[in-house]
Amino acid sequence: MKVFANSDVGLVRKVNEDDYCVFQNNNQDWLAVVCDGIGGNAAGEIASHIVISVLRDAFLQAPVFQKDVQVNQWLHKNLNKANDKIFSESIEHEEYKGMGTTCVGILITKIGSYIFNVGDSRIYADYSDGLIQMSEDHSVIAQLLREGKITIEQAKTHLQKNTLTNALGIWHLFRIDINKIQSNYKYVLVCSDGLHGYVEHKVIQNIVESEKYSLQDKVNSLILEARLAGGLDNCTVTLFDNR
């Protein structure tokens, strides 16, 4: 397993509210997480950093997972811990009021690969039949698309394009999607919407699957594509090579 990750502030924003981590612990498990901070008078970076810190510390002390239920319990426990910590910080500090963050990631263990998601950052897996979006966006646009109320073209310019229906730190209750995926993927891509919101799926797939680029070049090329599309948002990319 090889991995490379990078984050870019883009061409418009002054602060990078994204945060990420990639770790392997003593159990030889892998954890990769990407968070995209939101709200709170530019305190989004505080919220995203809290989640990364909580998950990193917990992962470095994680037990050897032997059953699916253990993984689910561990993820729920620590994402709830992160949620509570963000919420508490936003109450204690007026300048942090309303801050929150998305959170998407993958936990790769000896018993399988588990993906988890809160918000609209995404995880993709590249199998023999191509690059597949594995996470479901928790956003107004995604809901309207699922209900058939708007088209993909309309979604690109919709006024609620960036409105989330779920995030960490905003509410006491939130939705966590956790799924075990087939482990025969060639690549896994974890990214913020600074990539998938501006770069076409086919372009992302072509770069991920390219035989010409190193793993580092692929990540940096994806970020460059986001910049060429206007660099309107922070962009974070983590890419695993499982070939």
C-alpha atoms as a printed R data frame, in Angstrom:
    type eleno elety resid chain resno       x      y       z
1   ATOM     1    CA   MET     A     1   0.000  0.000   0.000
2   ATOM     2    CA   LYS     A     2   1.329  3.417  -1.022
3   ATOM     3    CA   VAL     A     3  -0.247  6.785  -0.256
4   ATOM     4    CA   PHE     A     4   0.292 10.481  -0.890
5   ATOM     5    CA   ALA     A     5  -1.731 13.505   0.238
6   ATOM     6    CA   ASN     A     6  -1.661 17.265  -0.237
7   ATOM     7    CA   SER     A     7  -3.823 20.324   0.429
8   ATOM     8    CA   ASP     A     8  -4.034 23.686  -1.327
9   ATOM     9    CA   VAL     A     9  -5.670 26.957  -0.285
10  ATOM    10    CA   GLY     A    10  -6.664 27.715  -3.892
11  ATOM    11    CA   LEU     A    11  -6.637 31.071  -5.653
12  ATOM    12    CA   VAL     A    12  -9.450 32.908  -3.840
13  ATOM    13    CA   ARG     A    13  -9.616 31.938  -0.173
14  ATOM    14    CA   LYS     A    14  -7.167 33.485   2.304
15  ATOM    15    CA   VAL     A    15  -7.354 30.601   4.783
16  ATOM    16    CA   ASN     A    16  -7.280 26.859   4.178
17  ATOM    17    CA   GLU     A    17 -10.181 25.489   6.225
18  ATOM    18    CA   ASP     A    18  -9.482 21.924   5.045
19  ATOM    19    CA   ASP     A    19  -7.494 19.555   7.227
20  ATOM    20    CA   TYR     A    20  -6.415 15.958   6.691
21  ATOM    21    CA   CYS     A    21  -4.391 13.088   8.093
22  ATOM    22    CA   VAL     A    22  -2.915  9.820   6.860
23  ATOM    23    CA   PHE     A    23  -1.579  7.411   9.483
24  ATOM    24    CA   GLN     A    24  -0.549  3.796   9.932
25  ATOM    25    CA   ASN     A    25  -0.668  2.578  13.527
26  ATOM    26    CA   ASN     A    26   1.098 -0.221  15.388
27  ATOM    27    CA   ASN     A    27  -1.578 -2.693  14.264
28  ATOM    28    CA   GLN     A    28  -0.541 -1.928  10.663
29  ATOM    29    CA   ASP     A    29  -3.987 -0.446  10.005
30  ATOM    30    CA   TRP     A    30  -4.345  2.694   7.891
31  ATOM    31    CA   LEU     A    31  -6.528  5.745   8.520
32  ATOM    32    CA   ALA     A    32  -7.040  8.580   6.028
33  ATOM    33    CA   VAL     A    33  -9.398 11.471   6.783
34  ATOM    34    CA   VAL     A    34 -10.297 14.708   4.992
35  ATOM    35    CA   CYS     A    35 -12.312 17.474   6.688
36  ATOM    36    CA   ASP     A    36 -13.648 20.675   5.117
37  ATOM    37    CA   GLY     A    37 -14.385 23.319   7.757
38  ATOM    38    CA   ILE     A    38 -17.402 25.625   7.511
39  ATOM    39    CA   GLY     A    39 -18.824 28.752   9.159
40  ATOM    40    CA   GLY     A    40 -18.068 30.444  12.434
41  ATOM    41    CA   ASN     A    41 -16.428 33.667  11.237
42  ATOM    42    CA   ALA     A    42 -13.650 31.800   9.417
43  ATOM    43    CA   ALA     A    43 -13.299 29.300  12.294
44  ATOM    44    CA   GLY     A    44 -13.881 26.370   9.956
45  ATOM    45    CA   GLU     A    45 -10.210 25.488  10.198
46  ATOM    46    CA   ILE     A    46 -10.621 25.114  13.975
47  ATOM    47    CA   ALA     A    47 -13.469 22.619  13.535
48  ATOM    48    CA   SER     A    48 -11.667 20.557  10.903
49  ATOM    49    CA   HIS     A    49  -8.499 20.466  13.022
50  ATOM    50    CA   ILE     A    50 -10.446 19.257  16.078
51  ATOM    51    CA   VAL     A    51 -11.796 16.269  14.149
52  ATOM    52    CA   ILE     A    52  -8.390 15.351  12.767
53  ATOM    53    CA   SER     A    53  -6.813 15.602  16.223
54  ATOM    54    CA   VAL     A    54  -9.493 13.460  17.890
55  ATOM    55    CA   LEU     A    55  -9.377 10.738  15.224
56  ATOM    56    CA   ARG     A    56  -5.570 10.740  15.031
57  ATOM    57    CA   ASP     A    57  -5.129 10.338  18.800
58  ATOM    58    CA   ALA     A    58  -7.781  7.612  19.000
59  ATOM    59    CA   PHE     A    59  -6.397  5.726  16.009
60  ATOM    60    CA   LEU     A    60  -2.855  5.600  17.393
61  ATOM    61    CA   GLN     A    61  -4.307  3.807  20.446
62  ATOM    62    CA   ALA     A    62  -6.944  1.761  18.604
63  ATOM    63    CA   PRO     A    63  -7.473 -1.923  19.448
64  ATOM    64    CA   VAL     A    64  -6.911 -4.739  16.984
65  ATOM    65    CA   PHE     A    65 -10.230 -4.884  15.165
66  ATOM    66    CA   GLN     A    66 -11.625 -8.411  14.899
67  ATOM    67    CA   LYS     A    67 -15.279 -7.781  13.982
68  ATOM    68    CA   ASP     A    68 -17.219 -5.302  11.873
69  ATOM    69    CA   VAL     A    69 -19.187 -4.191  14.918
70  ATOM    70    CA   GLN     A    70 -15.972 -3.090  16.651
71  ATOM    71    CA   VAL     A    71 -15.111 -0.802  13.751
72  ATOM    72    CA   ASN     A    72 -18.608  0.683  13.708
73  ATOM    73    CA   GLN     A    73 -18.539  1.305  17.452
74  ATOM    74    CA   TRP     A    74 -15.076  2.869  17.301
75  ATOM    75    CA   LEU     A    75 -16.036  5.239  14.490
76  ATOM    76    CA   HIS     A    76 -19.313  6.253  16.143
77  ATOM    77    CA   LYS     A    77 -17.616  6.827  19.500
78  ATOM    78    CA   ASN     A    78 -14.835  9.017  18.137
79  ATOM    79    CA   LEU     A    79 -16.886 10.985  15.623
80  ATOM    80    CA   ASN     A    80 -19.380 11.738  18.402
81  ATOM    81    CA   LYS     A    81 -16.469 12.806  20.603
82  ATOM    82    CA   ALA     A    82 -15.256 15.169  17.864
83  ATOM    83    CA   ASN     A    83 -18.768 16.504  17.329
84  ATOM    84    CA   ASP     A    84 -19.196 17.252  21.037
85  ATOM    85    CA   LYS     A    85 -15.808 18.948  21.224
86  ATOM    86    CA   ILE     A    86 -16.554 21.266  18.288
87  ATOM    87    CA   PHE     A    87 -19.987 22.091  19.692
88  ATOM    88    CA   SER     A    88 -18.506 22.865  23.120
89  ATOM    89    CA   GLU     A    89 -15.790 25.088  21.662
90  ATOM    90    CA   SER     A    90 -18.360 27.038  19.648
91  ATOM    91    CA   ILE     A    91 -20.379 27.697  22.819
92  ATOM    92    CA   GLU     A    92 -17.356 28.714  24.907
93  ATOM    93    CA   HIS     A    93 -15.876 31.040  22.272
94  ATOM    94    CA   GLU     A    94 -18.156 33.590  20.622
95  ATOM    95    CA   GLU     A    95 -15.837 33.884  17.617
96  ATOM    96    CA   TYR     A    96 -16.289 30.155  16.907
97  ATOM    97    CA   LYS     A    97 -20.084 30.229  16.987
98  ATOM    98    CA   GLY     A    98 -21.619 28.224  14.140
99  ATOM    99    CA   MET     A    99 -18.437 26.456  13.071
100 ATOM   100    CA   GLY     A   100 -18.566 22.900  11.792
101 ATOM   101    CA   THR     A   101 -16.942 20.570   9.322
102 ATOM   102    CA   THR     A   102 -17.470 17.734   6.895
103 ATOM   103    CA   CYS     A   103 -15.574 14.504   7.517
104 ATOM   104    CA   VAL     A   104 -14.848 11.646   5.132
105 ATOM   105    CA   GLY     A   105 -12.330  8.853   5.399
106 ATOM   106    CA   ILE     A   106 -11.273  5.245   5.126
107 ATOM   107    CA   LEU     A   107 -10.086  2.818   7.770
108 ATOM   108    CA   ILE     A   108  -8.112 -0.068   6.261
109 ATOM   109    CA   THR     A   109  -7.732 -3.044   8.608
110 ATOM   110    CA   LYS     A   110  -6.859 -6.737   8.418
111 ATOM   111    CA   ILE     A   111 -10.575 -7.569   8.412
112 ATOM   112    CA   GLY     A   112 -11.477 -5.146   5.635
113 ATOM   113    CA   SER     A   113 -11.796 -1.574   4.396
114 ATOM   114    CA   TYR     A   114 -14.392  0.715   5.973
115 ATOM   115    CA   ILE     A   115 -15.457  4.109   4.663
116 ATOM   116    CA   PHE     A   116 -17.257  6.777   6.672
117 ATOM   117    CA   ASN     A   117 -18.815 10.113   5.777
118 ATOM   118    CA   VAL     A   118 -20.502 13.177   7.262
119 ATOM   119    CA   GLY     A   119 -21.199 15.994   4.779
120 ATOM   120    CA   ASP     A   120 -20.185 16.410   1.141
121 ATOM   121    CA   SER     A   121 -16.492 15.625   1.023
122 ATOM   122    CA   ARG     A   122 -16.082 12.406  -0.938
123 ATOM   123    CA   ILE     A   123 -14.404  9.050  -1.205
124 ATOM   124    CA   TYR     A   124 -13.934  7.222  -4.497
125 ATOM   125    CA   ALA     A   125 -12.646  3.712  -5.186
126 ATOM   126    CA   ASP     A   126 -11.128  2.649  -8.485
127 ATOM   127    CA   TYR     A   127 -12.008 -0.940  -9.401
128 ATOM   128    CA   SER     A   128 -11.655 -2.862 -12.664
129 ATOM   129    CA   ASP     A   129 -14.777 -1.106 -13.996
130 ATOM   130    CA   GLY     A   130 -13.578  2.424 -13.215
131 ATOM   131    CA   LEU     A   131 -13.635  5.137 -10.572
132 ATOM   132    CA   ILE     A   132 -16.785  4.939  -8.436
133 ATOM   133    CA   GLN     A   133 -18.097  7.481  -5.924
134 ATOM   134    CA   MET     A   134 -18.512  5.440  -2.736
135 ATOM   135    CA   SER     A   135 -19.875  8.100  -0.368
136 ATOM   136    CA   GLU     A   136 -23.244  9.843  -0.580
137 ATOM   137    CA   ASP     A   137 -23.247 13.646  -0.356
138 ATOM   138    CA   HIS     A   138 -25.235 15.060   2.554
139 ATOM   139    CA   SER     A   139 -26.313 18.254   0.795
140 ATOM   140    CA   VAL     A   140 -29.418 20.006  -0.483
141 ATOM   141    CA   ILE     A   141 -28.278 19.535  -4.080
142 ATOM   142    CA   ALA     A   142 -27.701 15.797  -3.648
143 ATOM   143    CA   GLN     A   143 -31.156 15.434  -2.109
144 ATOM   144    CA   LEU     A   144 -32.797 17.348  -4.963
145 ATOM   145    CA   LEU     A   145 -30.938 15.188  -7.505
146 ATOM   146    CA   ARG     A   146 -31.987 11.962  -5.758
147 ATOM   147    CA   GLU     A   147 -35.607 13.152  -5.790
148 ATOM   148    CA   GLY     A   148 -35.381 14.034  -9.485
149 ATOM   149    CA   LYS     A   149 -36.320 17.663  -8.846
150 ATOM   150    CA   ILE     A   150 -33.320 19.124 -10.694
151 ATOM   151    CA   THR     A   151 -30.905 17.979 -13.376
152 ATOM   152    CA   ILE     A   152 -27.127 17.636 -13.081
153 ATOM   153    CA   GLU     A   153 -26.749 20.747 -15.247
154 ATOM   154    CA   GLN     A   154 -29.093 22.731 -13.006
155 ATOM   155    CA   ALA     A   155 -27.163 21.537  -9.942
156 ATOM   156    CA   LYS     A   156 -23.970 23.212 -11.178
157 ATOM   157    CA   THR     A   157 -25.452 26.721 -10.816
158 ATOM   158    CA   HIS     A   158 -28.106 26.144  -8.147
159 ATOM   159    CA   LEU     A   159 -28.287 28.793  -5.397
160 ATOM   160    CA   GLN     A   160 -28.008 26.074  -2.716
161 ATOM   161    CA   LYS     A   161 -25.038 24.404  -4.369
162 ATOM   162    CA   ASN     A   162 -22.953 24.546  -1.187
163 ATOM   163    CA   THR     A   163 -25.674 24.013   1.432
164 ATOM   164    CA   LEU     A   164 -25.107 20.979   3.661
165 ATOM   165    CA   THR     A   165 -27.814 18.900   5.330
166 ATOM   166    CA   ASN     A   166 -25.344 17.238   7.694
167 ATOM   167    CA   ALA     A   167 -22.050 18.189   9.346
168 ATOM   168    CA   LEU     A   168 -20.021 17.726  12.508
169 ATOM   169    CA   GLY     A   169 -20.247 20.353  15.260
170 ATOM   170    CA   ILE     A   170 -23.464 22.073  14.180
171 ATOM   171    CA   TRP     A   171 -26.018 19.808  15.871
172 ATOM   172    CA   HIS     A   172 -25.984 17.332  18.755
173 ATOM   173    CA   LEU     A   173 -27.411 14.693  16.423
174 ATOM   174    CA   PHE     A   174 -25.852 14.008  13.045
175 ATOM   175    CA   ARG     A   175 -25.773 11.233  10.466
176 ATOM   176    CA   ILE     A   176 -22.744  8.992   9.987
177 ATOM   177    CA   ASP     A   177 -22.589  6.754   6.910
178 ATOM   178    CA   ILE     A   178 -20.337  3.741   7.543
179 ATOM   179    CA   ASN     A   179 -19.875  1.021   4.945
180 ATOM   180    CA   LYS     A   180 -17.515 -1.891   4.403
181 ATOM   181    CA   ILE     A   181 -16.297 -1.958   0.813
182 ATOM   182    CA   GLN     A   182 -14.653 -4.612  -1.318
183 ATOM   183    CA   SER     A   183 -10.890 -4.501  -0.774
184 ATOM   184    CA   ASN     A   184  -9.860 -5.333  -4.349
185 ATOM   185    CA   TYR     A   185  -9.681 -1.652  -5.325
186 ATOM   186    CA   LYS     A   186  -6.676 -0.341  -7.252
187 ATOM   187    CA   TYR     A   187  -6.920  3.177  -5.853
188 ATOM   188    CA   VAL     A   188  -8.852  5.009  -3.159
189 ATOM   189    CA   LEU     A   189  -9.296  8.783  -3.451
190 ATOM   190    CA   VAL     A   190 -10.400 10.888  -0.468
191 ATOM   191    CA   CYS     A   191 -11.055 14.567  -1.231
192 ATOM   192    CA   SER     A   192 -12.838 17.772  -0.289
193 ATOM   193    CA   ASP     A   193 -15.364 19.417  -2.605
194 ATOM   194    CA   GLY     A   194 -12.667 21.792  -3.791
195 ATOM   195    CA   LEU     A   195 -11.820 18.947  -6.162
196 ATOM   196    CA   HIS     A   196 -15.052 17.182  -7.075
197 ATOM   197    CA   GLY     A   197 -17.079 20.401  -7.086
198 ATOM   198    CA   TYR     A   198 -15.041 21.895  -9.922
199 ATOM   199    CA   VAL     A   199 -13.258 19.100 -11.792
200 ATOM   200    CA   GLU     A   200 -15.213 16.698 -14.001
201 ATOM   201    CA   HIS     A   201 -15.384 13.045 -12.933
202 ATOM   202    CA   LYS     A   202 -13.766 11.839 -16.171
203 ATOM   203    CA   VAL     A   203 -10.792 14.155 -15.682
204 ATOM   204    CA   ILE     A   204 -10.323 12.883 -12.124
205 ATOM   205    CA   GLN     A   205 -10.545  9.274 -13.287
206 ATOM   206    CA   ASN     A   206  -8.057  9.766 -16.110
207 ATOM   207    CA   ILE     A   207  -5.470 11.233 -13.738
208 ATOM   208    CA   VAL     A   208  -5.998  8.597 -11.040
209 ATOM   209    CA   GLU     A   209  -5.676  5.742 -13.537
210 ATOM   210    CA   SER     A   210  -2.809  7.238 -15.548
211 ATOM   211    CA   GLU     A   211   0.257  5.037 -15.998
212 ATOM   212    CA   LYS     A   212   2.428  8.085 -16.762
213 ATOM   213    CA   TYR     A   213   2.314  9.744 -13.354
214 ATOM   214    CA   SER     A   214   3.743  8.844  -9.962
215 ATOM   215    CA   LEU     A   215   1.356  8.866  -7.010
216 ATOM   216    CA   GLN     A   216   2.648 12.292  -5.949
217 ATOM   217    CA   ASP     A   217   2.257 13.626  -9.487
218 ATOM   218    CA   LYS     A   218  -1.340 12.359  -9.601
219 ATOM   219    CA   VAL     A   219  -2.280 14.156  -6.389
220 ATOM   220    CA   ASN     A   220  -0.603 17.377  -7.474
221 ATOM   221    CA   SER     A   221  -2.165 17.130 -10.947
222 ATOM   222    CA   LEU     A   222  -5.646 16.835  -9.394
223 ATOM   223    CA   ILE     A   223  -4.981 19.944  -7.314
224 ATOM   224    CA   LEU     A   224  -3.684 21.745 -10.398
225 ATOM   225    CA   GLU     A   225  -6.921 20.896 -12.247
226 ATOM   226    CA   ALA     A   226  -8.885 22.477  -9.392
227 ATOM   227    CA   ARG     A   227  -6.743 25.607  -9.730
228 ATOM   228    CA   LEU     A   228  -7.237 25.671 -13.505
229 ATOM   229    CA   ALA     A   229 -10.986 25.511 -12.859
230 ATOM   230    CA   GLY     A   230 -10.690 28.772 -10.912
231 ATOM   231    CA   GLY     A   231  -9.221 27.666  -7.580
232 ATOM   232    CA   LEU     A   232 -12.396 28.935  -5.915
233 ATOM   233    CA   ASP     A   233 -12.144 26.682  -2.884
234 ATOM   234    CA   ASN     A   234  -9.597 24.894  -0.727
235 ATOM   235    CA   CYS     A   235  -8.694 21.527  -2.248
236 ATOM   236    CA   THR     A   236  -7.429 18.480  -0.372
237 ATOM   237    CA   VAL     A   237  -6.559 15.145  -1.992
238 ATOM   238    CA   THR     A   238  -5.415 11.824  -0.503
239 ATOM   239    CA   LEU     A   239  -4.694  8.933  -2.859
240 ATOM   240    CA   PHE     A   240  -3.964  5.297  -1.969
241 ATOM   241    CA   ASP     A   241  -2.356  2.917  -4.467
242 ATOM   242    CA   ASN     A   242  -3.317 -0.689  -3.668
243 ATOM   243    CA   ARG     A   243  -1.972 -2.360  -6.785
